Amino acid sequence: MPTITPVSPDDARRVVVVGDLEPTRLVCTLLAEEGVELVHLLDPGEVDLAAALAKRADAVAVVVRGDLLALRLALLVEHLQPGVEIVATIFDRTLGRHLAEALPRCTVTSPADVAAPAIAAACLADDALAILPGRGGAGARALVEADGAATLTAWEPPRPSARDRMARWWPHRYGGSEGLLLAGLGGLLGTLALEWVLAASVLHEGLLQALYTSARLVATVGPASADSHGAPGWYLVVSAVFMLIGIAFTGALVAGLVEWIVGARTAALIGPRSVPTHRHVVVSGLGQVGLRVAQLLRELNVPVVVVERMKDAPNLAVARAGRIPVVVGDASSRAVLDRVGVSRCRAVAALGSEDLDNVAVVINALAVAPAVRTVLRAGEGSAVNETTSLFRIGHVSDVSVMTAAWVCASVHGERPLVAWSGAHRVGVLTENGGRRRAVPARCECR
């Protein structure tokens, strides 16, 4: 049965809220505090939704898990009450764009899109509440607080140094098949160079002939005409050892090359999709929030690498298409954090769906690099609040409460630009100005 919150004024707005997520329950609380006549449907069927819309509603907020479910409910609401104001959370931007085109009075967003600007600001700037990328020829903008009011000002993204630009085109190991590939390639090149020097100095061959001799040795067919040159015995022994070593390096090279070709290739050895080594942001978790934050950082020209535990994560293909490097591993492991260069990074953002996992990532990152800037996602559990009450482990971004504030502003017909949270308060900036309020408690509707 739906939970109905009546109010005394006859002219109060009537809003139907659909969903049983943490952001949905916060939306319910925020709207109830505003004196809205509220109907909260936790898991409605078609009959329940039709009953709730039997009395005309001013707006309907659909905040559920799953894009297809949100799409179905939004279309059903439009069918039951044509022209009603709808606010729906859909992660897939293509699906959301088509829904907005089909329903002109439907506002589409997602918790990931809402929270990404605030999380990016926590990773990059001390005085910014949120950072928005450039649009329509305009540069990036930062939301800052001045004289008690939040305003958008121009913001200059950090420019990569010449060292950072060159590092993209220099192969380096970050773990996995590329380690075998680089070890095999480096070993063969080193063997080739040493034998080249020996052939030129011991056999007194010309440079080109010495190169040919060393290439034959690396190919394990022996040094060319070593006997005819009267080569000393120690040279023959060294050449034999080099041939045996060449077999091992060749095996490593072939194994790494095959794995790199047929594998997922979540990161490249060189180029824009290579793992950065300096002044980058490490994002833990390739879920909806992690992917959106990584995409925003790439738009701001900030180097980023994502650490994802699952090698078959659904968003891997999207990250690959967006040239975002991904390292498969457990971000709470210090060995993995060392591989992605936490000691040299700009910030670590723990954005997994589980609060306890995010706490573990941040604590281990601080153990590796005590001075690193840390940001962690919260909002669906008490673990973060309990941990931060004992000691400061980083900036906490409450995705759920920012989503709730954004949805509430949209329900009232406003156009939100950006949301932020901090110090037990949540704010949202709309075209009509900014508004900040205390973080609400979740509703207990059943």
C-alpha positions in Angstrom: 0.0 0.0 0.0 1.2 3.5 -0.7 2.3 5.8 2.1 0.5 9.1 2.0 1.6 12.2 3.8 -1.3 14.7 3.9 -1.0 18.4 4.6 -3.5 20.9 5.7 -3.4 23.5 2.9 -5.8 22.8 0.0 -3.5 24.3 -2.5 -0.3 22.3 -1.6 1.5 20.6 -4.4 0.8 16.9 -4.7 3.8 14.7 -5.6 4.1 11.0 -6.1 7.5 9.5 -5.3 8.3 6.0 -6.6 11.2 3.9 -5.4 12.8 2.3 -2.3 16.4 3.4 -2.6 18.2 5.6 -0.1 17.9 8.7 -2.4 14.2 8.0 -2.8 13.6 8.0 0.9 15.6 11.2 1.3 13.4 12.8 -1.4 10.4 11.7 0.6 11.7 13.4 3.7 12.7 16.6 2.0 9.4 17.1 0.3 7.5 16.3 3.5 9.5 19.0 5.3 8.3 21.5 2.6 4.7 20.8 3.2 4.1 18.8 0.0 1.2 16.4 -0.1 3.2 13.2 -0.7 2.4 9.7 -1.9 5.4 7.3 -1.6 5.1 4.1 -3.6 8.0 1.7 -2.7 7.5 -1.0 -5.2 4.3 -0.3 -7.2 2.6 -2.3 -9.8 0.4 -0.8 -12.5 -2.7 -0.9 -10.2 -0.9 0.9 -7.4 0.4 3.6 -9.6 -3.0 4.1 -11.2 -4.6 4.4 -7.8 -2.0 7.0 -6.7 -2.6 9.0 -9.9 -6.4 8.8 -9.6 -6.2 12.1 -8.0 -4.2 14.5 -10.2 -0.6 14.9 -9.2 1.6 18.0 -9.9 4.8 15.9 -10.3 6.0 12.4 -10.2 9.6 11.4 -9.1 10.8 8.0 -10.3 14.0 7.1 -8.4 14.6 3.4 -8.8 17.5 1.0 -9.5 17.6 0.0 -13.2 17.3 2.1 -16.3 14.7 -0.2 -17.9 12.5 -0.1 -14.8 12.7 3.7 -14.6 11.9 3.9 -18.3 8.8 1.7 -18.0 7.5 3.6 -14.9 8.0 7.0 -16.6 6.1 5.8 -19.7 3.4 4.3 -17.5 3.0 7.6 -15.6 2.7 9.5 -18.8 0.0 7.1 -20.0 -1.9 7.4 -16.8 -1.7 11.2 -16.5 -0.5 12.8 -19.7 1.5 16.0 -19.4 2.4 15.5 -15.7 5.9 16.7 -14.7 8.2 13.7 -14.4 11.7 13.4 -12.8 13.4 10.1 -13.6 16.9 8.8 -12.8 18.4 7.0 -15.7 22.2 6.3 -16.0 22.4 5.6 -19.8 22.6 8.9 -21.5 21.3 7.7 -24.8 18.3 6.1 -23.2 17.7 9.2 -21.1 17.9 11.5 -24.1 15.3 9.4 -26.0 13.0 9.4 -23.0 13.3 13.2 -22.7 12.5 13.6 -26.4 9.5 11.4 -26.1 8.2 13.1 -23.0 8.9 16.8 -23.2 8.0 17.4 -19.5 10.3 14.7 -18.3 13.6 15.6 -16.6 16.2 12.9 -16.7 19.4 12.7 -14.6 21.2 10.1 -12.5 23.0 10.0 -9.1 26.3 9.6 -11.0 25.8 12.7 -13.1 24.6 14.7 -10.0 27.5 13.7 -7.8 30.4 13.8 -10.3 31.1 17.6 -10.3 31.3 17.7 -6.5 33.6 14.6 -6.3 35.8 16.0 -9.0 36.2 19.3 -7.0 37.1 17.4 -3.9 39.9 15.7 -5.9 41.3 18.8 -7.5 40.6 21.9 -5.5 40.5 23.0 -1.9 38.1 26.0 -2.3 35.6 24.6 -4.9 32.3 22.9 -4.0 31.9 21.5 -7.5 33.5 21.8 -10.9 31.6 21.8 -14.2 33.2 21.1 -17.6 33.1 23.6 -20.4 30.0 23.6 -22.6 29.2 25.6 -25.8 32.6 27.2 -26.1 32.7 28.3 -22.5 35.5 27.0 -20.2 35.2 25.0 -17.1 33.6 26.6 -14.1 34.0 26.1 -10.4 31.3 26.5 -7.7 32.7 28.6 -4.9 31.2 30.1 -1.8 31.7 33.8 -1.3 29.9 36.0 1.2 27.6 33.2 2.2 26.4 32.5 -1.4 27.5 29.9 -3.9 28.4 31.2 -7.3 30.0 29.8 -10.5 33.3 31.3 -11.5 35.8 30.5 -14.3 38.2 27.7 -13.4 41.5 26.8 -15.2 42.2 23.0 -15.2 45.7 22.0 -14.2 48.0 21.8 -17.2 50.1 18.7 -17.7 53.8 19.2 -17.6 56.2 18.2 -20.4 57.2 15.2 -18.2 53.5 14.0 -17.9 53.0 14.3 -21.7 56.2 12.4 -22.5 55.3 9.7 -19.9 52.2 8.7 -21.9 54.5 7.5 -24.7 57.0 5.7 -22.6 56.1 2.0 -21.9 56.0 1.1 -18.2 54.8 -1.8 -16.2 51.6 -1.5 -14.1 50.9 -5.3 -13.7 49.5 -8.0 -15.8 50.4 -9.2 -19.3 52.3 -6.1 -20.2 54.8 -7.0 -17.5 55.8 -10.2 -19.4 55.7 -8.3 -22.7 58.1 -5.6 -21.5 60.3 -8.1 -19.7 60.7 -10.2 -22.8 61.2 -7.3 -25.1 63.7 -5.6 -22.8 65.6 -8.9 -22.2 65.9 -9.5 -26.0 67.0 -6.0 -26.7 69.6 -6.1 -23.8 71.0 -9.5 -25.1 71.1 -8.1 -28.6 73.1 -5.0 -27.4 75.6 -7.0 -25.3 76.3 -9.5 -28.1 76.6 -6.6 -30.6 79.4 -5.1 -28.4 81.1 -8.5 -27.9 81.0 -9.3 -31.6 82.5 -6.0 -32.6 85.2 -6.1 -29.9 86.1 -9.8 -29.7 85.5 -10.9 -33.3 86.6 -7.6 -34.7 83.6 -7.4 -37.0 82.2 -4.3 -38.6 79.1 -2.8 -37.0 76.7 -4.2 -39.5 78.3 -7.6 -39.5 78.3 -7.5 -35.7 74.6 -6.6 -35.6 73.9 -9.6 -37.9 75.9 -11.9 -35.6 74.1 -10.7 -32.5 70.7 -11.0 -34.2 71.5 -14.7 -35.1 72.4 -15.3 -31.5 69.2 -13.8 -30.2 67.3 -16.0 -32.6 69.1 -18.9 -31.0 70.9 -20.1 -34.2 74.3 -19.3 -32.8 76.9 -16.6 -33.5 77.7 -16.5 -37.2 81.1 -18.0 -38.2 82.5 -17.8 -34.6 84.9 -20.6 -35.3 86.4 -18.9 -38.4 87.3 -15.9 -36.4 89.2 -17.9 -33.9 86.9 -16.8 -31.1 88.2 -17.6 -27.5 86.5 -20.3 -25.5 85.0 -17.9 -23.0 83.2 -16.1 -25.9 81.6 -19.4 -27.0 80.4 -20.1 -23.5 78.9 -16.6 -23.2 77.2 -17.0 -26.5 75.8 -20.3 -25.5 74.4 -18.7 -22.3 73.0 -15.9 -24.3 71.2 -18.3 -26.6 69.6 -20.1 -23.6 68.6 -16.8 -22.1 67.2 -15.7 -25.4 64.8 -18.7 -25.4 63.4 -17.6 -22.0 63.0 -14.0 -23.1 61.4 -15.0 -26.3 58.9 -17.2 -24.4 58.1 -14.3 -22.1 57.7 -11.9 -25.1 55.4 -14.3 -27.0 53.3 -15.1 -23.9 52.9 -11.4 -23.0 52.1 -10.5 -26.6 49.5 -13.1 -27.0 47.8 -12.2 -23.7 47.9 -8.5 -24.6 46.3 -9.2 -28.0 43.5 -11.6 -27.0 43.0 -10.2 -23.5 40.6 -7.4 -22.4 43.4 -4.8 -22.8 41.9 -2.5 -20.2 44.9 -0.2 -20.5 47.5 0.5 -23.2 51.2 0.4 -23.0 51.6 3.8 -24.5 49.3 6.6 -25.6 46.3 8.3 -24.1 45.0 5.1 -22.6 48.2 4.3 -20.8 48.3 4.3 -17.0 49.5 7.8 -15.8 52.5 7.9 -13.5 52.4 11.4 -12.0 49.8 14.0 -10.7 46.9 11.8 -11.7 43.7 10.8 -9.9 43.1 7.1 -8.9 39.5 6.2 -9.0 38.4 3.0 -7.2 35.3 1.3 -8.7 34.0 1.4 -12.2 30.4 1.6 -11.3 28.1 4.4 -12.4 29.6 7.0 -10.1 33.2 5.9 -10.8 32.7 6.0 -14.6 31.1 9.4 -14.6 33.8 10.9 -12.4 36.5 9.4 -14.6 34.8 10.8 -17.7 34.5 14.2 -16.1 38.2 14.2 -15.2 39.1 13.3 -18.7 37.0 16.2 -20.0 39.0 18.5 -17.6 42.3 17.1 -19.0 43.2 15.6 -15.7 45.1 12.2 -15.9 43.0 9.4 -14.4 43.2 5.7 -13.8 40.4 3.4 -12.6 40.9 0.3 -10.4 38.1 -2.2 -10.9 37.9 -5.5 -9.0 35.9 -7.4 -11.6 37.6 -8.2 -14.9 34.2 -8.4 -16.7 32.6 -5.3 -15.2 29.8 -3.9 -17.4 31.3 -0.5 -17.9 34.7 -1.7 -19.1 33.7 -1.3 -22.8 32.5 2.3 -22.1 35.8 3.1 -20.3 37.8 1.6 -23.2 35.8 3.7 -25.8 36.4 6.8 -23.7 40.2 6.0 -23.5 40.1 5.7 -19.8 42.8 3.3 -18.5 41.5 0.6 -16.1 43.6 -1.7 -13.9 41.9 -4.9 -12.8 42.6 -5.6 -9.1 41.5 -4.9 -5.6 42.0 -1.3 -4.8 42.3 -2.0 -1.0 45.5 -4.0 -1.7 48.7 -2.0 -1.2 50.4 -3.9 -4.0 47.7 -2.7 -6.5 47.9 0.9 -5.1 51.7 0.8 -5.7 51.1 -0.3 -9.3 48.9 2.6 -10.1 51.3 5.1 -8.5 49.3 6.3 -5.4 52.5 7.8 -3.9 52.8 10.1 -6.9 49.1 10.8 -7.6 47.0 13.9 -7.0 44.1 12.2 -5.2 42.4 8.9 -4.5 38.6 8.6 -4.9 37.0 5.5 -3.4 33.7 5.3 -5.2 32.5 1.7 -4.8 28.9 0.9 -3.9 29.9 -0.5 -0.5 30.9 2.0 2.2 33.1 -0.4 4.1 35.1 -1.2 0.9 35.6 2.6 0.3 36.9 3.0 3.9 39.4 0.1 3.3 40.6 1.7 0.1 41.2 5.1 1.7 42.9 3.7 4.8 45.3 1.7 2.7 45.9 4.6 0.4 46.8 6.8 3.4 49.2 4.0 4.6 51.0 4.1 1.3 50.9 7.9 0.9 50.0 9.7 4.1 49.8 13.1 2.4 47.5 12.1 -0.5 44.1 13.7 -0.9 41.3 11.2 -0.4 37.7 11.3 -1.3 35.1 8.6 -0.5 31.6 7.9 -1.5 29.0 7.5 1.2 25.3 7.7 1.6 24.0 4.1 1.9 25.4 3.0 5.2 26.7 4.2 8.6 30.3 2.9 8.2 31.7 6.1 6.9 30.1 8.3 9.6 31.3 5.9 12.3 34.8 5.9 10.9 35.1 9.7 10.3 33.9 10.2 13.9 37.1 8.5 15.1 39.6 10.1 12.7 39.6 12.1 9.5 40.1 9.8 6.5 39.1 12.1 3.7 36.4 14.2 2.1 33.0 12.4 2.2 30.7 12.9 -0.7 27.1 11.8 0.0 25.8 10.8 -3.4 22.3 10.0 -2.1 21.6 13.3 -0.4 22.9 15.3 -3.4 20.6 13.2 -5.7 17.6 13.9 -3.4 18.2 17.6 -3.3 18.5 17.7 -7.1 15.3 15.7 -7.6 13.4 18.0 -5.1 14.5 21.1 -7.1 13.4 19.5 -10.3 10.0 18.4 -8.9 9.3 22.1 -8.1 9.9 23.0 -11.8 13.4 24.5 -11.3 16.4 23.6 -13.4 19.3 22.5 -11.2 22.8 23.3 -12.4 24.9 21.5 -9.7 24.6 20.0 -6.3 27.1 19.6 -3.4 27.2 18.4 0.2 29.4 18.9 3.3 29.3 19.7 6.9 26.0 17.9 7.4 24.3 20.2 4.8 23.3 19.8 1.2 23.0 22.5 -1.4 21.8 22.8 -5.0 22.3 25.7 -7.4 19.5 26.4 -9.9 18.9 29.1 -12.4 16.9 30.9 -9.7 19.8 30.8 -7.2 21.3 28.5 -4.6 19.7 26.9 -1.6 21.3 25.0 1.2 19.6 22.9 3.9 20.4 20.4 6.6 20.9 16.8 5.5 17.6 15.0 6.2 17.0 11.7 7.8 15.6 8.9 5.6 11.9 8.3 5.7 10.5 5.2 7.3 7.7 4.6 4.9 6.5 1.0 4.5 
